C-alpha cells in the first residue's frame, strides 16, 4: 500500500479559494513519487466557514489578530479572557451588524473540531504536513497538538511563510509536537524528507537518494480522492522508522534531511535549516486542486460555487535582495515578504498561459489570483498579450512593482486584470527614499491615473505613521493627495514591523528601539512561551505619539476621499471620470466634473497643444519633450505646461510632467 501523506491548510485561509501551497506540493510529490505516496490535501477552513457563516468567517479572516485570538483560546483555555479582550479590541467598529460574541465563536469551532470528518484520515496518515501562513499559526498549533494527543507517533511537518528561517527553529523549540519544519520553499525539502523516511517502505530501493529520485522523475499512477479503509503498517510504526526520525547526520556529516528542513535529534536539539529551491519554475507541475473541489462538493449542497483559483508566475522579488542576517541596500526597508525565497524566478509566458487554460477548463472558473510578490516587469506585456490571445474573459488579480507604463496598464486590463495592488506606499519623495522603494512620486501618480483610465480597481496602500516621518514629508503627502483625489482612493495602513525585514535587522538606522515580539502575542500565549519564542510581528519603540499627531490630517483626508469617491461612483454608475478627455483627432475636449458627476468646466486643446498633452500620458521630462517638439523653445513648452499645471490638468514633480485627464472613449483600448 502507498504511504499516506496529508497536507492541511487551517483557518483562516480565505475560503473562496483553494490553498496554492497544498495544491503545488501535492502535484510535485505525486509526480516525483508516483503511486508510492498517496497525497491528500485537506482544507478544514471550508467547514469552519460553513459553521460560522460566510460573512463572519470573511471578517475574521481579513484581520489576522482576530483569527489568532479564536484558536489561541482553544489552544490555551486559561487564556480565553485575554484572547477575548484582544478580539474585542481588534474587531472593526465600522462593521455593520451586531458585535460577534467571542465565546460563541470559540464554542462552535471547538465542537466542529471534536468530530470533524478529517479525523478519520488524519488517524491513518503516515505523515502530516501543515501550511502555516497568514493568520494560521494558532489554528495549526491547535490541530497539531490535538493530533499528537490522538496519534502520538505520527510525524508532523510545518511549513510556510510564518515558519521560515529562525521562526521555524524557534517554534520547534517551544512546541514539542512539531517534528519537522520546512524552511522556505517547500517542494524539494518536503520531497527530500519523504525520501529519507521511505527506504523502510515499498516504493523505493533502500539507499536510493533524493537526487537519484529527482533524476528518475517517476511517473504518477494517480491518486484517489480518499484513503483505503484498511489500515496497513504506518510509516512511523515500521521497524527503524522512529530512529530515522531523529537521525542527524548523513555520509557528508550534514543533516540526513538535507537543506531546508529543521529536525530534532535524539537529544531533542533542533538541527538543520538552510534553503533548497527549484531552479526553473517552468519545470513545476500545475497545482492539483482536486481535493479542494471534492471537499466543497461533499460538504455543501452538492453544488460547486465559482471559486477563485490561485496561480503563480514568479517567486521572490526582483528588487529585494536578500542576505542572511543583515539587510541589503536594495530592498524595501519595511518588507519581509521574501523570508522564504532566495532570488527571483519566473515562468515563461507560454507556460503561464497553459496553466491558466488547464485550470480554467478543469474547474470551470475564470477568476484567478496571482499570488506573486510582483509580476515580472520584463515579461509583463508579453504575458498579458499571451493571456489576451486565449480568448477568455478572465477576472484576474495581481501585484505589480512600479513603474508601469500606460501601455502596460492597458495590456493588463485587456488580459483581465481588473484588480491590482501596486507598491505605492508613499507620496513623498523623501519618504520613498527612506522606505527603500526605488520609485518616485510621479510614477505612483501615473499608476493611479492609468488605473482610472482603464477601469482597474487600485488596491494600493499608503503607509501612514512611518517612524521618523518629518512634517515636510507629511505636508508633501497632503499636497499630492489633493492632486490625486480625482482618482480611486488609496488605503491607509499603519506601519508594522515584521521579522526579517531590513528595518527589523537594522533598527537603529530607522530610529527603532526595544525590538521584540508584538505585545499582542502576550495575550495569546503563556508568558514563558511568549518570552522564548520568536514570532512574526514585532513590537518596537519609536516616536509613535508624534507620528500619530503628524499623520492625523492624512487619515482624515483618506476617510473623506473614500466617502466622496464612493458617492461619485454611485451617482455616475462608475462610468465617468472626474477628469476626462475625448480626442477629436486634431483637438482634445477635457472635462472636469463636480462631485455630482456634472460637467463643471470644459477645456479645448487644439493642434500642438493637443499633441503635447498626449505626449505626457506617461511621466516625461521637459528635455525629452523638447526633442519631440523641436519647433518650440523651452520657454514656450514650459509656459504651456505650467498653465496646464495651474489649471489642474497636469501634475509636475521634480522636473517631471504627467497629464492627469484620462481618455473616456473606447479608443484607449486600441493598440
C-alpha positions as CSV (number, residue, x, y, z in Angstrom):
1,X,0.0,0.0,0.0
2,X,1.2,3.5,-0.6
3,X,2.5,5.8,2.1
4,X,-0.2,8.3,3.1
5,X,0.6,12.0,3.3
6,X,-2.0,14.5,4.4
7,X,-1.4,18.2,3.7
8,X,-3.5,20.6,5.8
9,X,-4.4,24.3,5.5
10,X,-6.2,25.6,8.5
11,X,-8.3,28.7,9.1
12,X,-8.0,31.5,8.4
13,X,-7.1,30.9,4.8
14,X,-9.6,32.8,2.5
15,X,-12.4,30.4,1.9
16,X,-13.2,31.5,-1.6
17,X,-10.1,29.7,-3.0
18,X,-8.0,26.5,-2.6
19,X,-4.6,26.7,-1.0
20,X,-1.9,27.1,-3.6
21,X,0.7,25.7,-1.1
22,X,-1.2,22.5,-0.8
23,X,-2.0,22.2,-4.5
24,X,1.6,22.8,-5.6
25,X,3.0,20.4,-3.0
26,X,0.5,17.7,-3.9
27,X,1.3,17.9,-7.6
28,X,5.0,17.9,-7.1
29,X,5.1,15.0,-4.7
30,X,2.7,12.9,-6.8
31,X,4.7,13.5,-9.9
32,X,8.0,12.7,-8.2
33,X,7.0,9.6,-6.2
34,X,4.1,8.3,-8.3
35,X,1.9,5.7,-6.7
36,X,4.3,5.0,-3.8
37,X,3.0,8.1,-1.9
38,X,-0.7,8.9,-1.8
39,X,-1.3,12.6,-1.1
40,X,-4.4,14.2,0.1
41,X,-4.9,18.0,0.6
42,X,-7.3,18.9,3.3
43,X,-9.0,22.3,3.7
44,X,-10.7,22.5,7.1
45,X,-11.3,26.2,6.6
46,X,-14.2,25.3,4.2
47,X,-16.0,23.5,7.0
48,X,-15.3,26.3,9.5
49,X,-16.7,28.9,7.1
50,X,-19.8,26.7,6.9
51,X,-20.1,26.6,10.7
52,X,-19.6,30.3,11.2
53,X,-21.3,31.6,8.1
54,X,-19.6,33.2,5.1
55,X,-19.8,36.8,6.3
56,X,-18.4,36.3,9.8
57,X,-15.7,34.0,8.6
58,X,-14.5,36.5,6.0
59,X,-14.4,39.3,8.5
60,X,-12.3,37.3,10.9
61,X,-10.0,36.0,8.1
62,X,-9.3,39.6,6.9
63,X,-7.7,40.6,10.3
64,X,-5.0,38.2,11.5
65,X,-5.3,39.0,15.2
66,X,-9.0,38.1,15.2
67,X,-8.3,34.6,13.9
68,X,-5.3,34.1,16.1
69,X,-7.3,35.0,19.2
70,X,-10.0,32.5,18.4
71,X,-7.7,29.5,18.2
72,X,-5.4,30.7,20.9
73,X,-8.4,30.4,23.2
74,X,-8.7,26.8,22.2
75,X,-5.0,26.1,22.4
76,X,-4.8,27.7,25.9
77,X,-8.3,27.7,27.5
78,X,-6.8,29.5,30.6
79,X,-6.1,32.5,28.3
80,X,-9.6,32.7,26.9
81,X,-10.4,36.0,28.7
82,X,-7.2,37.7,27.4
83,X,-7.9,36.4,23.9
84,X,-11.5,37.8,24.1
85,X,-10.1,41.2,25.0
86,X,-7.8,41.2,22.0
87,X,-10.7,40.1,19.8
88,X,-12.9,42.8,21.0
89,X,-10.2,45.4,20.6
90,X,-9.4,44.3,17.0
91,X,-12.9,43.9,15.7
92,X,-13.5,46.9,13.4
93,X,-16.1,49.3,14.9
94,X,-17.1,50.4,11.4
95,X,-18.6,47.0,10.6
96,X,-22.3,46.9,10.3
97,X,-24.4,44.4,12.2
98,X,-24.3,43.1,15.8
99,X,-20.9,42.7,17.6
100,X,-20.0,39.0,17.4
101,X,-19.8,37.0,20.7
102,X,-16.3,35.7,21.0
103,X,-17.2,32.8,23.4
104,X,-19.9,31.6,20.9
105,X,-17.4,31.6,18.0
106,X,-14.9,29.6,20.1
107,X,-17.6,27.1,21.2
108,X,-18.8,26.4,17.6
109,X,-15.3,25.8,16.3
110,X,-14.4,23.6,19.3
111,X,-17.5,21.5,18.7
112,X,-16.7,21.2,15.0
113,X,-13.1,20.0,15.6
114,X,-14.2,17.4,18.1
115,X,-16.0,15.5,15.4
116,X,-14.7,16.8,12.2
117,X,-14.6,14.3,9.3
118,X,-10.9,14.9,8.7
119,X,-10.0,12.9,11.8
120,X,-10.6,9.6,10.0
121,X,-7.9,10.5,7.5
122,X,-5.5,12.0,10.0
123,X,-5.6,9.0,12.2
124,X,-4.5,6.8,9.3
125,X,-1.8,9.1,7.9
126,X,1.9,8.3,7.8
127,X,2.9,11.9,7.7
128,X,1.0,15.2,8.2
129,X,2.2,18.5,6.7
130,X,0.6,21.8,7.7
131,X,0.9,25.0,5.7
132,X,1.3,27.9,8.1
133,X,0.8,31.3,6.5
134,X,-1.1,34.5,7.3
135,X,-3.3,34.1,10.4
136,X,-2.8,30.3,10.6
137,X,-0.3,30.0,13.5
138,X,-2.6,29.3,16.5
139,X,-5.0,27.2,14.4
140,X,-2.2,25.0,13.1
141,X,-0.7,24.6,16.6
142,X,-4.1,23.7,17.9
143,X,-4.7,20.9,15.4
144,X,-1.1,19.6,15.6
145,X,-1.3,19.2,19.4
146,X,-4.8,17.6,19.1
147,X,-3.4,15.1,16.5
148,X,-0.5,14.2,18.7
149,X,-2.9,13.5,21.6
150,X,-4.8,11.1,19.4
151,X,-2.0,9.6,17.4
152,X,1.3,10.2,19.3
153,X,3.6,8.6,16.8
154,X,2.6,10.4,13.6
155,X,5.3,12.9,12.4
156,X,4.0,16.4,11.9
157,X,5.7,18.9,9.5
158,X,5.2,22.6,9.5
159,X,6.0,24.9,6.5
160,X,5.0,28.3,5.1
161,X,5.8,31.9,5.4
162,X,5.2,32.1,9.2
163,X,7.8,29.4,10.0
164,X,10.7,30.2,7.6
165,X,14.2,30.6,8.9
166,X,14.7,31.4,12.6
167,X,10.9,31.5,13.2
168,X,10.7,27.8,12.4
169,X,13.5,26.8,14.6
170,X,12.1,28.8,17.5
171,X,8.6,27.2,17.1
172,X,10.1,23.8,17.2
173,X,11.9,24.7,20.4
174,X,8.7,25.9,22.0
175,X,6.2,23.4,20.7
176,X,7.4,19.8,21.1
177,X,4.5,18.4,19.0
178,X,6.2,19.8,15.8
179,X,8.6,17.2,14.4
180,X,10.0,19.0,11.4
181,X,9.8,22.4,9.9
182,X,10.3,23.1,6.2
183,X,12.1,26.4,5.9
184,X,11.4,28.4,2.7
185,X,10.2,26.9,-0.5
186,X,8.5,23.5,0.1
187,X,8.8,21.2,-2.9
188,X,12.4,20.0,-2.6
189,X,12.7,19.9,1.2
190,X,9.4,18.0,1.7
191,X,10.3,15.5,-1.0
192,X,13.8,15.1,0.4
193,X,12.2,14.5,3.8
194,X,9.9,11.9,2.4
195,X,12.8,10.2,0.6
196,X,14.6,10.0,3.9
197,X,11.7,8.4,5.6
198,X,10.7,6.0,2.9
199,X,13.6,3.5,2.5
200,X,11.9,1.2,5.0
201,X,8.8,1.0,2.9
202,X,8.0,-0.3,-0.6
203,X,8.2,2.0,-3.5
204,X,11.8,2.9,-3.1
205,X,15.0,0.9,-3.1
206,X,17.0,1.0,0.1
207,X,19.7,3.6,-0.1
208,X,18.1,5.4,-3.0
209,X,18.9,9.1,-2.7
210,X,16.6,12.1,-3.3
211,X,18.9,13.2,-6.1
212,X,18.5,9.9,-7.9
213,X,14.8,10.1,-7.4
214,X,14.7,13.5,-9.0
215,X,16.6,12.2,-11.9
216,X,14.2,9.4,-12.4
217,X,11.1,11.6,-12.2
218,X,8.8,8.6,-11.5
219,X,5.6,8.9,-13.4
220,X,2.5,9.3,-11.3
221,X,-0.1,6.5,-11.4
222,X,-2.7,8.8,-10.0
223,X,-4.2,9.3,-6.5
224,X,-7.7,8.5,-5.3
225,X,-9.9,11.1,-3.6
226,X,-9.8,9.2,-0.3
227,X,-7.7,6.7,1.5
228,X,-8.3,2.9,1.7
229,X,-10.4,1.8,4.7
230,X,-7.8,-0.9,5.5
231,X,-5.0,0.3,7.8
232,X,-1.7,-1.1,6.7
233,X,1.5,-0.6,8.6
234,X,2.0,3.1,9.3
235,X,5.3,4.6,8.3
236,X,6.2,5.6,11.8
237,X,5.3,2.0,13.0
238,X,7.8,0.4,10.6
239,X,10.9,-1.0,12.4
240,X,13.7,1.5,12.3
241,X,11.5,4.5,11.5
242,X,11.5,6.1,15.0
243,X,15.3,6.1,14.9
244,X,15.2,7.5,11.4
245,X,13.0,10.4,12.6
246,X,15.8,11.5,14.9
247,X,18.9,10.8,12.7
248,X,21.0,13.8,12.5
249,X,23.9,13.0,10.1
250,X,24.5,11.8,6.6
251,X,27.5,10.4,4.9
252,X,28.8,14.0,4.4
253,X,28.2,14.9,8.0
254,X,25.2,17.2,7.3
255,X,21.6,16.7,8.1
256,X,20.1,13.5,6.7
257,X,17.1,15.5,5.6
258,X,19.2,18.0,3.5
259,X,18.9,21.8,3.4
260,X,15.6,23.4,4.0
261,X,14.5,21.2,6.9
262,X,14.7,21.7,10.7
263,X,14.6,18.5,12.7
264,X,15.0,17.1,16.2
265,X,17.9,14.9,17.1
266,X,17.8,12.1,19.7
267,X,18.6,14.6,22.4
268,X,15.7,16.8,21.3
269,X,18.0,19.5,20.0
270,X,17.0,21.4,16.8
271,X,19.3,21.0,13.8
272,X,19.1,21.7,10.1
273,X,17.8,24.7,8.3
274,X,19.1,26.4,5.2
275,X,17.2,26.6,1.9
276,X,16.6,24.4,-1.1
277,X,14.8,25.9,-4.1
278,X,13.6,24.9,-7.5
279,X,15.8,26.5,-10.2
280,X,13.3,26.6,-13.0
281,X,9.7,27.3,-12.2
282,X,8.7,26.1,-15.7
283,X,9.5,22.5,-14.5
284,X,6.9,22.6,-11.7
285,X,3.7,20.7,-12.3
286,X,0.4,22.6,-12.4
287,X,-1.2,22.7,-8.9
288,X,-3.6,20.0,-8.1
289,X,-6.8,21.4,-6.5
290,X,-8.9,18.3,-7.0
291,X,-9.2,17.6,-3.2
292,X,-10.5,21.2,-2.5
293,X,-13.2,20.9,-5.1
294,X,-14.2,17.4,-4.0
295,X,-14.5,18.7,-0.4
296,X,-16.5,21.7,-1.5
297,X,-18.9,19.3,-3.3
298,X,-19.4,16.9,-0.5
299,X,-19.5,19.3,2.5
300,X,-22.1,21.6,0.9
301,X,-25.3,21.0,-1.0
302,X,-23.5,19.3,-3.9
303,X,-23.2,22.5,-6.0
304,X,-19.7,24.0,-6.6
305,X,-19.5,27.8,-6.2
306,X,-17.4,29.8,-8.6
307,X,-14.2,29.8,-6.7
308,X,-11.1,32.0,-7.2
309,X,-8.1,29.9,-8.3
310,X,-4.6,30.8,-7.1
311,X,-1.7,30.7,-9.6
312,X,1.8,32.0,-9.5
313,X,4.0,33.2,-12.3
314,X,7.0,34.0,-10.1
315,X,8.6,33.6,-6.7
316,X,10.5,36.2,-4.8
317,X,11.0,39.9,-5.7
318,X,13.5,41.1,-8.3
319,X,14.0,44.3,-6.4
320,X,14.5,42.9,-2.9
321,X,17.9,41.4,-2.5
322,X,18.1,39.0,0.5
323,X,21.1,38.4,2.6
324,X,21.4,36.1,5.6
325,X,21.2,38.0,8.9
326,X,21.8,41.5,7.5
327,X,19.9,43.9,5.3
328,X,20.8,44.8,1.7
329,X,20.9,48.3,0.5
330,X,18.5,47.4,-2.4
331,X,15.3,46.4,-0.6
332,X,12.1,47.9,0.7
333,X,13.0,48.6,4.3
334,X,9.7,47.5,5.7
335,X,9.1,44.4,3.6
336,X,9.5,40.8,4.9
337,X,7.6,39.1,2.1
338,X,10.7,37.3,0.9
339,X,11.6,35.4,4.0
340,X,11.0,32.1,2.2
341,X,12.6,33.0,-1.1
342,X,16.2,33.5,-2.3
343,X,16.4,35.4,-5.5
344,X,13.7,35.9,-8.2
345,X,12.4,33.4,-10.7
346,X,9.5,33.5,-13.1
347,X,7.7,31.3,-15.5
348,X,7.7,31.8,-19.3
349,X,4.5,33.4,-20.7
350,X,3.6,30.3,-22.7
351,X,3.8,28.1,-19.6
352,X,1.6,30.6,-17.7
353,X,-1.0,30.5,-20.5
354,X,-1.1,26.7,-20.4
355,X,-1.6,26.7,-16.7
356,X,-4.5,29.1,-16.9
357,X,-6.0,27.1,-19.7
358,X,-5.8,23.8,-17.8
359,X,-7.2,25.2,-14.5
360,X,-9.9,27.2,-16.1
361,X,-11.2,24.3,-18.2
362,X,-10.9,21.8,-15.3
363,X,-12.6,23.8,-12.6
364,X,-14.9,25.9,-14.8
365,X,-13.8,29.2,-13.4
366,X,-12.4,32.4,-14.9
367,X,-11.5,34.0,-11.6
368,X,-7.8,33.8,-10.8
369,X,-5.5,35.4,-8.3
370,X,-1.8,35.7,-9.0
371,X,0.0,35.2,-5.7
372,X,3.3,36.6,-6.9
373,X,5.0,39.3,-4.7
374,X,5.5,41.1,-8.0
375,X,4.7,40.1,-11.6
376,X,7.8,40.1,-13.8
377,X,8.1,43.5,-15.4
378,X,10.4,42.2,-18.1
379,X,7.6,39.8,-19.3
380,X,4.6,41.9,-18.3
381,X,3.3,42.9,-21.7
382,X,4.3,39.6,-23.3
383,X,2.4,37.6,-20.6
384,X,-0.6,40.0,-20.8
385,X,-0.9,39.7,-24.6
386,X,-0.5,35.9,-24.4
387,X,-3.4,35.8,-22.0
388,X,-5.4,38.0,-24.3
389,X,-4.8,35.6,-27.1
390,X,-6.6,32.8,-25.1
391,X,-9.9,34.5,-25.9
392,X,-11.2,34.0,-22.3
393,X,-13.0,36.7,-20.3
394,X,-10.8,36.4,-17.2
395,X,-11.2,38.2,-13.9
396,X,-7.7,38.5,-12.6
397,X,-5.9,39.9,-9.5
398,X,-2.2,40.5,-9.3
399,X,0.5,42.6,-7.7
400,X,3.0,44.8,-9.6
401,X,6.0,46.8,-8.7
402,X,6.2,50.3,-10.2
403,X,6.8,52.0,-12.6
404,X,4.2,50.7,-15.0
405,X,3.7,52.4,-18.4
406,X,0.3,53.3,-19.7
407,X,0.7,50.7,-22.5
408,X,1.5,48.0,-19.9
409,X,-1.6,49.0,-17.8
410,X,-3.8,48.7,-20.9
411,X,-2.4,45.3,-21.7
412,X,-3.0,44.1,-18.1
413,X,-6.6,45.3,-18.3
414,X,-7.2,43.7,-21.6
415,X,-5.8,40.4,-20.2
416,X,-8.4,40.5,-17.5
417,X,-6.6,42.2,-14.6
418,X,-9.5,44.0,-13.0
419,X,-7.9,44.3,-9.6
420,X,-4.2,45.1,-9.0
421,X,-2.2,46.1,-6.0
422,X,0.9,48.2,-6.7
423,X,3.7,49.1,-4.3
424,X,2.8,52.8,-3.9
425,X,3.4,53.1,-0.1
426,X,4.2,56.8,-0.1
427,X,3.6,60.1,-1.9
428,X,6.6,61.9,-0.6
429,X,10.0,61.7,-2.4
430,X,11.9,61.8,0.9
431,X,9.8,59.1,2.4
432,X,10.1,56.9,-0.6
433,X,13.9,57.1,-0.3
434,X,13.8,56.1,3.3
435,X,11.4,53.3,2.6
436,X,13.9,51.9,0.0
437,X,11.3,51.8,-2.7
438,X,13.5,52.9,-5.6
439,X,10.5,54.6,-7.1
440,X,9.3,58.2,-7.4
441,X,6.1,60.1,-6.6
442,X,5.4,60.9,-10.3
443,X,5.4,57.1,-11.0
444,X,3.0,56.5,-8.2
445,X,0.6,59.2,-9.5
446,X,0.9,57.8,-13.1
447,X,-0.2,54.4,-11.9
448,X,-3.2,55.9,-10.2
449,X,-4.0,57.7,-13.4
450,X,-3.7,54.6,-15.5
451,X,-5.9,52.6,-13.2
452,X,-8.6,55.2,-13.5
453,X,-8.3,55.3,-17.3
454,X,-8.6,51.5,-17.9
455,X,-11.0,50.7,-15.1
456,X,-8.6,48.8,-12.9
457,X,-9.5,48.7,-9.2
458,X,-6.4,50.1,-7.5
459,X,-5.8,48.2,-4.2
460,X,-2.6,50.0,-3.4
461,X,-1.7,51.1,0.1
462,X,-0.3,54.3,1.7
463,X,1.9,53.6,4.7
464,X,0.9,56.0,7.5
465,X,2.8,56.9,10.7
466,X,6.1,55.6,9.4
467,X,8.7,56.0,12.2
468,X,10.8,59.2,11.8
469,X,8.5,60.8,9.3
470,X,9.0,64.6,9.1
471,X,6.4,67.4,9.0
472,X,7.7,68.2,5.5
473,X,7.0,64.6,4.3
474,X,3.5,64.7,5.7
475,X,2.9,68.1,4.1
476,X,4.1,66.8,0.7
477,X,1.9,63.8,1.1
478,X,-1.1,66.0,1.7
479,X,-0.2,68.2,-1.3
480,X,-0.1,65.2,-3.6
481,X,-3.3,63.8,-2.2
482,X,-5.0,67.0,-3.2
483,X,-3.9,66.2,-6.8
484,X,-4.8,62.5,-6.9
485,X,-8.2,62.8,-5.2
486,X,-9.7,62.7,-8.7
487,X,-8.6,59.0,-8.9
488,X,-9.6,55.9,-7.0
489,X,-8.7,56.1,-3.3
490,X,-5.6,54.6,-1.6
491,X,-6.0,52.5,1.5
492,X,-4.2,53.9,4.6
493,X,-2.3,51.3,6.6
494,X,-0.3,51.8,9.7
495,X,3.3,50.8,9.7
496,X,4.0,47.4,11.3
497,X,7.4,45.7,11.8
498,X,7.9,42.1,10.5
499,X,10.5,39.5,11.3
500,X,13.3,39.5,8.8
501,X,12.6,42.9,7.3
502,X,15.6,45.2,6.8
503,X,14.2,47.5,9.5
504,X,14.0,44.7,12.0
505,X,17.6,43.6,11.2
506,X,18.9,47.2,11.4
507,X,16.5,49.1,13.7
508,X,18.9,51.9,14.7
509,X,19.0,53.2,11.2
510,X,15.2,53.8,11.4
511,X,15.2,55.0,15.0
512,X,13.6,51.9,16.4
513,X,14.3,50.6,19.9
514,X,13.3,47.7,22.0
515,X,12.6,45.2,19.2
516,X,10.8,42.1,20.4
517,X,7.6,40.1,20.0
518,X,4.5,42.2,19.5
519,X,2.6,42.7,22.8
520,X,-0.5,41.0,21.4
521,X,1.3,37.7,21.5
522,X,1.5,38.1,25.3
523,X,-2.3,37.9,25.3
524,X,-2.4,34.8,23.0
525,X,0.4,32.7,24.6
526,X,1.6,31.9,28.2
527,X,4.3,34.1,29.4
528,X,7.1,31.5,29.1
529,X,6.1,30.8,25.5
530,X,5.9,34.5,24.7
531,X,9.4,35.1,26.1
532,X,11.2,32.2,24.5
533,X,9.5,32.1,21.1
534,X,10.3,34.2,18.0
535,X,7.1,35.4,16.3
536,X,6.5,37.1,13.0
537,X,5.1,40.5,14.1
538,X,7.4,42.7,16.1
539,X,6.8,45.3,18.8
540,X,9.1,48.3,19.0
541,X,9.6,51.7,20.5
542,X,9.8,54.9,18.4
543,X,8.3,58.4,18.1
544,X,4.8,56.8,17.9
545,X,2.8,59.6,19.6
546,X,4.5,62.2,17.5
547,X,3.7,60.3,14.3
548,X,0.1,59.9,15.2
549,X,-0.3,63.6,15.6
550,X,1.6,64.4,12.4
551,X,-0.4,61.9,10.3
552,X,-3.9,62.7,11.7
553,X,-4.7,65.1,8.8
554,X,-3.8,62.3,6.3
555,X,-6.1,59.9,8.0
556,X,-8.9,62.5,7.9
557,X,-8.2,63.1,4.2
558,X,-8.3,59.4,3.3
559,X,-11.6,58.9,5.1
560,X,-13.2,61.9,3.3
561,X,-11.7,60.8,0.0
562,X,-13.2,57.3,0.2
563,X,-16.6,58.7,1.1
564,X,-16.7,61.3,-1.7
565,X,-15.4,58.8,-4.3
566,X,-17.9,56.2,-3.3
567,X,-20.7,58.8,-3.6
568,X,-19.4,60.0,-7.0
569,X,-19.3,56.5,-8.4
570,X,-22.8,55.7,-7.1
571,X,-24.1,58.9,-8.8
572,X,-22.4,58.2,-12.1
573,X,-22.6,54.4,-12.2
574,X,-18.8,54.3,-12.2
575,X,-18.8,55.2,-15.9
576,X,-17.4,58.7,-15.8
577,X,-14.1,60.0,-14.5
578,X,-13.8,63.3,-12.5
579,X,-11.2,64.5,-15.1
580,X,-11.5,63.0,-18.6
581,X,-10.9,63.8,-22.2
582,X,-12.3,63.0,-25.6
583,X,-9.9,63.0,-28.6
584,X,-11.2,64.7,-31.8
585,X,-8.0,63.9,-33.8
586,X,-6.9,67.5,-34.1
587,X,-8.2,68.7,-30.8
588,X,-9.0,67.5,-27.2
589,X,-12.0,68.2,-25.1
590,X,-11.1,67.9,-21.4
591,X,-14.0,67.8,-18.9
592,X,-13.9,68.4,-15.2
593,X,-16.9,67.0,-13.3
594,X,-18.1,68.1,-9.9
595,X,-18.9,65.7,-7.0
596,X,-22.4,65.1,-8.5
597,X,-21.0,64.0,-11.8
598,X,-22.0,67.1,-13.7
599,X,-19.5,68.7,-16.1
600,X,-18.2,71.8,-14.3
601,X,-15.6,73.0,-16.8
602,X,-14.5,72.1,-20.3
603,X,-11.1,72.8,-21.9
604,X,-10.3,72.7,-25.6
605,X,-6.7,71.9,-26.7
606,X,-6.1,72.2,-30.4
607,X,-3.1,71.3,-32.7
608,X,0.3,71.2,-31.0
609,X,-1.4,71.8,-27.6
610,X,-3.3,68.5,-28.0
611,X,-0.1,66.7,-29.2
612,X,2.0,67.9,-26.3
613,X,-0.7,67.0,-23.8
614,X,-1.0,63.5,-25.1
615,X,2.8,63.2,-25.0
616,X,2.6,63.5,-21.2
617,X,0.3,60.5,-20.6
618,X,3.4,58.8,-19.1
619,X,5.8,60.9,-17.0
620,X,8.2,62.8,-19.1
621,X,10.9,65.5,-18.6
622,X,10.9,68.8,-20.4
623,X,14.1,67.9,-22.1
624,X,12.5,64.9,-23.7
625,X,9.5,66.9,-24.8
626,X,11.9,69.4,-26.4
627,X,13.4,66.6,-28.5
628,X,9.9,65.7,-29.8
629,X,8.8,69.3,-30.5
630,X,12.0,71.0,-31.8
631,X,10.0,73.9,-33.3
632,X,9.1,75.1,-29.8
633,X,11.5,76.7,-27.4
634,X,12.0,75.6,-23.8
635,X,10.2,78.8,-22.7
636,X,7.1,78.1,-24.8
637,X,6.9,74.4,-23.7
638,X,7.5,75.3,-20.1
639,X,4.9,78.1,-20.2
640,X,2.2,75.8,-21.7
641,X,2.9,73.1,-19.2
642,X,2.8,75.4,-16.2
643,X,-0.5,76.8,-17.5
644,X,-1.8,73.2,-17.5
645,X,-0.5,72.7,-14.0
646,X,-2.2,75.8,-12.8
647,X,-5.5,74.6,-14.2
648,X,-5.0,71.2,-12.5
649,X,-4.7,69.3,-15.8
650,X,-1.1,68.3,-15.5
651,X,0.9,67.2,-12.4
652,X,4.5,68.4,-12.1
653,X,7.0,66.9,-9.7
654,X,10.8,67.2,-9.5
655,X,11.0,68.2,-13.2
656,X,8.6,65.6,-14.5
657,X,5.3,66.2,-16.1
658,X,2.2,64.0,-16.2
659,X,-1.2,64.7,-17.9
660,X,-3.9,63.9,-15.4
661,X,-7.0,63.6,-17.6
662,X,-8.0,60.1,-18.7
663,X,-9.5,59.1,-22.0
664,X,-13.2,58.4,-21.8
665,X,-13.8,56.6,-25.1
666,X,-13.1,53.1,-26.1
667,X,-10.2,54.1,-28.4
668,X,-7.9,53.9,-25.5
669,X,-8.1,50.1,-25.6
670,X,-6.7,50.0,-29.2
671,X,-3.0,49.5,-29.6
